[in-house]
Amino acid sequence: MTEINGHYPQRHELGHTDQRAWGPGPGGKPADPWQDAREALLLREVDFSEYTLAIATGGGRAAIDSLARSMQNADLLRPGQFPVVELAWQPMHTAWGTKAKPDLRIVGWWQPQTPSIAPPDDPAA
């Protein structure tokens, strides 16, 4: 699910609210089939392979939201640039012990070069 008219749908709008029909989740409790998740499309510098980071954990959502805010801010200052991101992990304490959470560190910015298009030499000149 994605934003609709600038906001995410409320849980009650999505249906499938009968928890007895949900499969098991962490700790054996019923897991909601709808997940609040985020996605980031990544491009590897070495071979330009595309990857999608899709994550529904609180730490993952926060990392992608923070990256998105940084990109929005940068686009105001220098439109058309993209962050160079280092994928890392940080420890996060949860109810199920210490887990790893994504840390999308911006290590630089890349802006595509606009090729200069020059008119061909005028043979009449």
N, C-alpha and C positions, 0 to 999 in steps of 0.2 A: 504494500500500500504506500502511496506517496501523498504528498500534500495535495489538498483539493482546495482551491480558492484561498491559498495562503495558510492553511492550517491542516493539521493531521486530524483524521476522523476520531471521534470519541469511541471508546470501546463498545458502548451500547449500540452504536450505529452499525457495527460490523456483523452482528449475528453470531451464531454458534456459542450461545451463552450458557448452555447446560453443561456444567462441569462434570457431570456423570459420564458424558460422551467423550471427554478429553482423554488423551493418552497420558501415561505417567511421565513426570518431569523430574527435576532434581529433588532428591529426598523422597521420591515416591509420590509426591503430591501431583494432582492433575495439572498438566501443562496446557496453557491456553494455546490454541492452534494459531492465533494471530500474534505475531511478534513485532514489537517496536524495534525496527532494525534500520541500519544505515548502510549505504554502499558508496565506495569510492573507486572510480576507474583509474587504474595506475598504468603507467607505461615504463617499462624497464629501459634504462639508458643504453645498456650494452647491445641489445638486439631488437629493441622497440617492440617487444612482446607485450600484449595487453593482458592485464590481470584485473579482476574485480575483487576488492576486499568487501565482503558482506558480513556484517556482525550485528548481533542483537544484545550484547551485554552492555551494561551501563558504562563501563570503561571504554568499550569500543565506540559506542554512540558518542560519548564525550570527545574522543579523539577525532572522529570524523567531523563532528560539529565544529570543533575548534579549528580544524584545517579549513573547513568551508568558510568560517568567519574570516580567517586570515586571507583567503583568496578573494573574498568580497572586498575587504579593506584594500588589498593590493590593487584590485581592479579599478578602484576609484582613483588611485594615484598614478598607476601606469597600466592602462588597459592592455589586455592581450598577453600578460605574462602568466607563467605557470610556476608553481613551487617545485623545487627539487626536494624530494622527501626521502629521509632515511627511515627505514622501518626498524623499530626497536621495541622493546618491551620493558615495562616497569612492574614491580610487585604491587599487588592490590590485595588488601585484606578483605575477605568476604565471610559470610556465615559458614562457608564450606572450606575455610582455611585460606592460606595465601595463594593467590592465582596470578597469572600474568595478564596485564592489560596492554593494549597497543599504545605505542608512543610514536606518533607520526611527526618526527622532527623535521622542520624545514631547515635545510642546510644551504639553500641558495634559491635564486629565481632565474628562470629561463624565459626569454622573449624571442619568439621566432623572428628571424631577420626578414624584412620585407625586401624582396628582390627589386633592384632598381630596373625599371624598364625604360631603356633609352630608344629613341626613334632610330631607325636604320640611317646610315649615312646617306645623305642626299646626293645621288650621282650627278645632279645638275649643278651642284655648287662648285 
